[in-house]
Amino acid sequence: MSEFNPLRFPSASGRSRLLQSPPPLLDTTLDQLRTLLAVREVGTALGAARMLGREQSSVQKQLDTMNRNFSVLCGEPLVLKQGRGKDMLFTGTGESLVEMARRTLAGWLDEIDECRRSLGGILTVATTRFTLRYLADAGRFVAAEFESRGIELKVVHVRSGDLFGRLRAKQVDLVCGSLVTRTDDVDELADLDVMAWRRSGLSLVTNLPPEILPDEPIRTSDLPMLPLVVPSYGLITDFLRGWFGPEYLLRLEIAAEIDTVHYGFELLRSQLTRGCMLVTQGIGEAAAQGRLPEGDNLRTIELVDDVAPGLQVLAGLFARRDERAAYPDDHPLNLMWSAFARQDIQYKRRRTDTDTGSEDAG
C-alpha cells in the first residue's frame, strides 16, 4: 500500500470528502485525543499517565502514533521532546489540534448528555449555596423513582450571576435560585417557566451597636451614609447598580469588599470591620431567628426601598419556556418540577402554622 500523500488528497466536499478521509485520520481515536489533552494539561507523558491511571509507556506509544500520523497529514509532528524532566513542546500544529481535540470531546460529551436528558436518563439542576436545601428537600419526593429507573441527578453549584446564562445555554435543566428583577417588569423572564417561592427585598446585618444604628428601618436612600460590607459581584451588586448606577462604589462608603456572604458574616463577627452587610431578606430573617449560626451576635435591620426603580429578589425554580410540556409527566424534568411544587406547599403550610402560632401566643 502506498503511503498517504496529502498533496494528492483530492479536494472534495460533503459525502465525497468524508468517504475519502485519509487512513491516518480514521485511525485517530477519542482515547488518543484525550491523551493529547492530558499531556498538554500536565506537560509530560509521565504526568499524563498518572492523571489517566496508565503506564507511561502506553501514553508514550499513543503520542508516537499521533506524531507519526499527523506528520503525514499536516507536515509536522504534534509534540517534541525537550529532554528528561522537561515539558513536551507542542508545535503550532499540535496547539491547533489540541483545541480541535478539546472541542471534539466536549461536543461528544455535550451531545451524549443531551440525548440522555431527552430520553430521561439524566437531570442537571443548578443551585446556589443558600438554595441547595430546597433541592435536597424536594429531592426526597423523587429519590426512590430516580434510583429505580437509574436516573442520574447532577447538581451544579453556581453563583447567582451565572444561573440563567447556563439555563438558557442548555447547560442545566433547572435552576433553583434567585435573581434581581424590577417590580414593574413582566417581560424579563418571558423565555422561562417560573415557580416563584418568594419576592422580597434586602436587609442589613450589622455589628454596630444600637446607640449608633437603632433597631429601626433604614431607607435605601440612606445607604451612602453607612459603612457597608458589599460583595464584588452577584445578586447584591445588581441591586446597588440598579439603585446607584454603575459607579456605585464611588457613591457609597465601602468598609469592606467580600467574595462570599459567609466571609462577610465572619468579618462582622470578628469586629475587625464595623459596618453593615447587605443580604437578602431571607438570609437576614434566618440570621435574626437563630437559624443561621454565622449570624450569632449580629443584628438584622429592615431595609425600605425608596429608590427608583423598585427592585426585588425573586426566589424560585426556573426552566426553559415550554420545555416541560414537550416531555411526558414521568420525565425527570416534570417529576422534579412536581416535587418542588409539593415541597413549596409544605413550606407555605409551615409558615402559616408558624404565623398562626405566633398570633395565638400574643
N, C-alpha and C positions, 0 to 999 in steps of 0.2 A: 504494500500500500504506500503510495507516495505521501510525503509529508505535506501537511496543510500549508498553503501559501496564501496569506491574507490579501496579497496583491491580485490573486486570481479569483478571490471570492466575489461572485457576481453581485452587483448592486440590484436589490430587489425590494419589494415592499409587500406587506400583508402576508398572506398564506405562503406565497412563494419564498419569501425571505425566511420565514420560520422553518419551512421544510429544508432549507439549505443551511441551517445552523451548523457551524463547524464542530467537529467531534470534541476538540479540546474544551469548548464551551459547554457542550452537553455533558461532559464528564465531570464538570464542577458541581459539587453537591452543596446543599444548605449547611451541612455539617462543616465543610471546608470554609464556607463563608463565616460561620460562627467562630471557627478557629482564628481566621484572619482578624476578625474584630477583637477577639481576646488578646491576640499579640499586640494589636495597635493600642489596646487599653493599658496593658501592663508593661509592654516594651520588649519582653524576651519570650522565647519558646518555653523556658522553664517556668516562668511566671504564669504563662497561659495554661501550661499543663496543670499546674496547681489549681488554677481557677476552675478548670474544666474537669478536674479529677481524673487526669490521664497521665500516661507516661510521656516524658519529654520526647522520646524517640517517635511516638505517634504524632505529636504535634509537628515535629520537625519534618516528618515524612509528608504530612499534608502541605506544609509550606513549600517543600521541594517540588511537589506535584503542581501546585498553583504557580510557582515561579516558572516551571518548565512550560506549562500550558499557556500562560499569559505572555511569556516571552515570544511564543509562536504567534499568538493572536495580536499582540499590541506592539511587539518590538523591544520590550524591556521587561525584566522581572518585577515583581511587586515589592520584595524586600531584599535588603542586602545585609549580610553580617558585618559587624564592625569590630569584632574581637571578643575575646572571652569576658563575660560580665557586663558587656555594654549592650544598650538597647539596639534593636534592629533599626536600620534606616529604611524608611519607606520611600520609594521612588515617587515621582509625580503620578505615574500610572497606578502605583499602589495606593496612594492617597485618594485618587479618584474612585478606585474600585472599593475602597473601604466605605466611602459614602454610599456607593451603589449597594454594597452588601448590607449596610445598615438599613437603607430604605427597603430593600428586598425582604429582609427578615421581618422588619416592622410591619410591612404590608401583609405578609402572610399571617403573622400573629393577629393583626387587627381584623383581617378578613375571617380568620377562624373564629375569633371572638364574636364577630358579627353574625356568623352562621349559627354558632351555639346560642347566642342571645335570641335570634329569631325563632329558633326551634325550642327555646325554653330550657337550655342546658346551663345557662349562666345568667346571673343578675348582678350588676355593679351599682352600688349605692355610695354616693359621696356624702360625707358628714363633716361638720366641724367638731372640735373637741366638746363643745357645750351641747351639741345636738346628738351626740353618739348615744346617749342614754335613751332617746326616743326610738332610735333604730333597735337598740337592744330590747326594749320593752315590746315593740311591735313584732320583732323577730320571733318572740315566743309563740305567736299565733300560727306561724308557718314553719317552724323548725322541723316538726315531725314530717310534714309532707315534703319539704325540701330534701330531707335526709332520705326518705323512702324512694324518691324519684331521682336521686343523685344530682340535684340541682346545686350548683356551686354559687354561694353568695360571696361576692368580693366587696370588701369595704375599703373605701379610699378616703384618707384623711386629707382634706384640703382647707385652705383658708377661705374666708367669706368672699374675697375678691375674685377667686378663681372658680367658684362653684358653677356659675351659669354659663361661662365660656366653655367649660368642659361638657356641660349638658348639651349645649347647642351644637358642639362639635362631635357629639355622639361618643364621647369617651366614657361617659357614665350613663346609666339608665334612669336613675332617680337622684334627686338632690334633697337632702334633709338639712335645711339650714335657714339662714336669714339674709335679707338684703334691705337696703335703704330705698324707699320709694316715696314719692310725693303723695300727700293725702288726696290731691285732686287729679292724679294721673291714673287713668283707667286703661291706657293702651300700652304701658311699659312692658307688661307681661302677656301681650296678646298672643305670642307664639308658644306659650306654656300652659299646661294644666296645673292648677294651683289648689292645694288643700291648705287653706290658711288656718293656723292654730291661734295665732295671736298677732295683733297690731298694737305697737306701743312705741314709746319714746325712749329717752335716755335718762339715766340717773347719775348722781355724783357719789362716789365713795371717797371718804376723806379721813385724814388723821388730824385735821385741825381741831382744836378744842372748841366747844360751843360758844365760849366768850368771843372767839374770833369769827366763827361761822356758825350762827344759830341753827337750830333744827327747824328751819323754815324753807319753803320752796324757793329755789333760785331760778331767775329768768335766764333764758338763753342769751339775751342781750347783755347780761351782767357777766358772762363768762370772761371777757377780756380783763376784768378786774381781779380774777382769781388765779393763783398759781396752779397750773394744770399739768397733769401727767397724761400724756397722749401717745398713742401708737404712731409709728411712722407710716403705716398703711393699713387698709382694711375698712371694716364697717364704720368705725368711729370717724376715721378721716373723711369718709364720704359725707357724713353729717357736717363736719367742720367746713369742708369745701362748699357744701350747699348753703351754709349759713354765712360764711365769712369770705368766700371766694378762694381762688387758687393760692393766694398769698396769705392764707390764714395764719401761718406761723409768725408772720410779721405783725399781726393784729392781736395776738394772744400772748400772755405771759406763760411761757413754757418752762415749768420746773424740771421736767424730765421727759425724754422720749423713750419709749419702750417697744419691744418687739412682740410681747405677749401680755395678756391681761394677768397671767399668773405672776410674771415678773413685777408687774405694777403693784399687785397686792403685797408681794414680799417687800418691795421697796417702801411702800407706805407703812407697813408694819414695823420695818426696821427703824423708822423715824430718820433715816438718812436724808430723806426728802420730805418736806412738808407741803402738802397741797391736796388737790382733788383729782381723782381719776374718773374720766367719763366711761361709763359702762352701759350696756343695755339695761332696760328696766327689769328684765327677768333676772339678770345677774345681780343687780342691786337689791332686789327683793330677797333673793336667795341668801345674800350676804347678811342682810338685816335680820332674817329669820333664823340664822344659825345653820342653814343648810349648805353653806359653803365655808369650809374651815379656813380658807385663805382670808375670809373677811373678819376674823376674830379681832376685837378691839378697834374696829373701824366703824364709822357711821355712814349711813346711806341718806342722801339728801335728794328730795324730789326736784326734777328739772322741768320747768314750764317753758314750752316752746312759744316764744312770742316774736320770732324772726321769720319773715317770708323767704323762700316758700316753706309751707308746712311740710315737715319730714317725719317719717315714721319707720320703725323696724317692722318688716313683715316676716314673721317666722312661720315656716310651714314645709310642706312636701311639694316638690315640683317635678314635672315630667314634660316631655315634648308634646306639644299640642296634637291631639288625635291619635297618638301612637297606641295608647291603651285600647282604643276602640278597634284597632286593626288586629288585636290578638284575642283569643278566646278567654273566657273568665278564669280558666285554670292555668293560664300562662303566668310565670313567676312575677312579671311586672304587675299584673292585675291582682294576684294573690297578695303581694306585698303592699300595694296601694290599699286594698281592703283591710289588711292587718293594721295599717296606720290609722285608717278611719275608725276601726274598733277601739284602738288604743286612745285615740283622741276623745271618743265618747267617755271612756273611763276617766281620763284626765279631767274632763269637764264635770263629771259627776263628783269627783273628789273635791274639786274646787268649790262646787255648790255646797257639798256637805260641810266643808271647812268654813265657808262663809256663814252658813246657817248656824253652825255650832258656835261661831264667834258671836253672832247676834243673840243667841239664846243665853250665852254666858254674860252678855252685857245687860 
